Amino acid sequence: MDLILFGPPGAGKGTQSKFLVDRLGIPQISTGDMMRAERKSGSALGKKFDEYMTQGLLVPDSLVIELLRNRLVQADAKGGAIFDGYPRTVDQAKALDAMLAEMGRRIEKVIALEVPTEAIVDRISGRRSCEACGQVYHVSYNPPPSTGRCGNCGSDRIVQRDDDREEKVRTRNAVYLENTLPILAHYGDKGIVAKVDGTGAVEDVTRRIESILGK
C-alpha cells in the first residue's frame, strides 16, 4: 500500500508514520528527515536544501524529486511506502503519481491530519532538540531534564532549532496554506482523501487513522 500522511508542518505526520510502519510493514519516507540528513552530511545536495530551509521556505520541486527518486528504488520501498512531508505542491503530487504509475503502483489513501494553526505554533516553537543524539523535548509537555543534560545521551547541547522558532513556523504555515493545501483537491477528485482530527493524545490520533485503514 502506498499512502500519504498529509497536513501542515507540526501536525504529527512523522509521529503517526512511525506507528504505521509496524502495522503496515512498509517504510516511512520522510523527505524532511532525509533533507536534514543531507544538510548534516554537508553534501552538495544538502547545501542546496540548507539555503531554503534556514529561511523557512519550501525546497524547489526538482531537488525534492531527485531525493525521493533515489529512495523509491530501494528494496524496502518496493511493496509500498508511507509518504510523510511529500508531496508539498500539486506539481510534486503529479510527479509522484507519474513515478508510481511507472512502477505499477498508485496512492491508495491520503490521510489528512487537521490541527489548528495556533496549536501547530505551540507544538513546534516549544520543541527542543539534542544536537548529539536527536532526542526531542517540549518545554511544556516533555521538558528537558532539570540538569540541562539530555536524558538519552547525557549531552548538554539541547537547543531550539532555528527552523522551530515561531516566526519560521508561521512562515512555513503560510506557505503550506498557499502551496500545499491545494493537493487535497487533486487527490479529492480521486476519492481517496480521509480527514482526521489531529488533536489530542497521540494514541487517539493513531486509533482514528487505523479505523480508516481498517487495521
C-alpha positions in Angstrom: 0.0 0.0 0.0 1.2 3.5 -0.9 -0.3 6.2 1.3 0.3 9.9 2.1 0.1 11.4 5.6 -0.9 14.9 4.9 -1.1 18.1 7.0 0.8 21.3 8.0 4.3 21.2 9.5 3.8 20.1 13.1 0.5 18.2 12.6 2.1 14.9 13.8 2.8 13.2 10.4 6.2 11.9 11.5 4.9 10.6 14.8 2.0 8.8 13.2 4.1 7.4 10.4 6.4 5.6 12.9 3.3 3.8 14.3 2.0 2.8 10.9 5.4 1.4 9.8 4.9 -1.5 12.2 1.3 -2.0 11.4 1.6 -1.9 7.6 5.1 -3.4 7.2 6.2 -0.6 4.8 8.8 2.1 5.3 8.2 5.7 6.2 9.6 8.1 3.5 10.1 11.4 5.1 11.7 14.0 2.8 12.1 16.3 5.8 14.2 13.7 7.7 16.2 12.9 4.5 16.8 16.6 3.8 18.0 17.2 7.3 20.4 14.2 7.0 21.7 15.6 3.7 22.2 19.0 5.3 24.1 17.4 8.2 26.3 15.4 5.8 27.4 18.6 4.1 26.8 17.1 0.7 26.3 19.3 -2.3 22.6 18.5 -2.3 22.4 19.2 1.4 23.9 22.6 1.0 21.2 23.4 -1.6 18.5 22.3 0.9 20.1 24.5 3.6 19.7 27.6 1.5 15.9 27.3 1.6 15.2 25.6 4.9 17.0 28.1 7.1 14.6 30.7 5.7 11.5 28.6 6.3 10.9 28.3 2.6 9.9 25.3 0.5 12.7 23.5 -1.3 12.3 23.5 -5.2 10.5 20.6 -6.7 13.4 19.4 -8.7 15.6 18.9 -5.6 12.9 17.0 -3.7 12.1 14.8 -6.6 15.8 13.9 -7.0 16.0 12.9 -3.4 12.7 10.9 -3.5 13.6 9.1 -6.7 16.8 7.8 -5.0 14.7 6.5 -2.1 11.9 4.8 -4.1 14.3 2.5 -5.9 15.5 0.9 -2.7 14.3 -2.7 -2.0 12.3 -2.0 1.2 10.0 0.6 -0.6 9.0 -1.7 -3.5 5.9 -3.1 -1.7 4.6 0.4 -0.7 5.5 3.4 1.4 4.2 5.9 3.8 4.9 9.4 2.4 5.5 11.9 5.2 6.1 15.5 4.1 5.8 14.8 0.4 4.2 15.9 -1.9 4.2 19.6 -0.9 2.9 21.1 -4.2 0.4 19.9 -6.8 3.2 19.6 -9.3 5.0 17.2 -6.9 1.8 15.2 -6.4 1.6 14.8 -10.2 5.3 13.8 -10.3 4.7 11.3 -7.6 1.7 9.8 -9.3 3.7 9.5 -12.5 6.7 7.8 -10.8 4.4 5.3 -9.0 2.5 4.6 -12.3 5.8 3.6 -13.9 6.1 1.1 -11.1 2.6 -0.2 -11.5 1.5 1.5 -8.2 -0.7 4.3 -7.1 -1.5 6.3 -4.0 -4.4 4.4 -2.3 -5.2 6.7 0.5 -4.4 10.3 1.7 -4.8 10.7 5.5 -5.2 14.4 6.1 -4.4 15.4 9.7 -6.3 18.6 10.7 -4.8 20.7 13.5 -5.5 24.5 14.2 -2.7 26.9 13.4 -2.1 28.1 17.0 -1.7 24.5 18.2 0.9 24.0 15.4 2.8 27.1 16.6 2.8 25.8 20.2 3.9 22.3 19.2 6.9 23.4 17.1 8.1 26.6 18.8 8.2 24.7 22.2 10.4 21.9 20.8 14.0 21.5 22.0 16.4 19.0 20.4 19.6 17.3 21.5 22.2 18.1 18.9 24.2 15.0 19.9 21.5 12.2 19.6 18.4 13.9 18.1 16.2 13.3 21.2 13.3 15.8 21.1 11.7 17.5 24.1 9.0 20.1 24.6 9.2 22.9 27.1 5.6 22.3 28.2 4.7 18.7 27.6 8.1 16.9 27.8 10.7 19.3 29.2 14.4 18.5 29.1 15.9 17.3 32.4 16.5 20.0 35.0 20.2 19.1 34.9 20.3 20.6 31.4 21.6 17.3 30.0 19.9 15.0 27.6 18.2 12.1 29.4 19.1 9.9 26.4 22.8 10.5 25.8 23.9 13.0 28.6 24.9 15.8 26.2 24.4 19.4 27.3 23.7 20.5 23.7 19.9 20.8 24.0 18.8 23.7 21.7 15.9 25.2 19.8 16.5 24.5 16.2 16.4 27.7 14.0 13.6 26.1 11.9 11.5 25.8 15.1 11.4 29.5 16.0 7.9 31.0 16.0 8.5 33.3 13.0 9.8 30.5 10.9 6.9 28.3 11.9 4.4 30.9 10.8 6.2 31.4 7.6 6.1 27.7 6.8 2.4 27.5 7.7 1.6 30.4 5.3 3.5 28.6 2.6 1.6 25.4 3.3 -1.8 27.1 3.1 -0.9 28.7 -0.3 1.1 25.9 -2.0 0.4 22.6 -0.2 -3.3 22.6 0.8 -4.5 22.5 -2.8 -3.1 19.0 -3.0 -6.2 17.8 -1.2 -8.3 18.9 -4.2 -6.0 17.0 -6.5 -6.5 13.7 -4.6 -10.0 14.5 -3.5 -11.1 14.2 -7.2 -9.8 10.6 -6.9 -12.0 9.9 -3.9 -9.1 8.8 -1.7 -8.8 11.6 0.9 -9.8 10.9 4.5 -9.7 13.8 7.0 -8.7 13.0 10.6 -8.8 15.2 13.7 -5.1 15.5 14.6 -5.5 17.0 18.1 -5.5 15.2 21.4 -3.3 12.3 22.6 -1.0 10.6 20.1 -2.7 7.3 20.7 -6.2 8.7 20.0 -5.0 10.1 16.6 -3.4 6.7 15.8 -6.7 4.9 16.5 -8.6 7.3 14.3 -6.2 6.6 11.4 -6.4 2.8 12.0 -10.1 2.9 11.8 -9.9 4.5 8.4 -7.4 2.0 7.2 -9.3 -0.9 8.7 -6.2 -2.1 10.7 
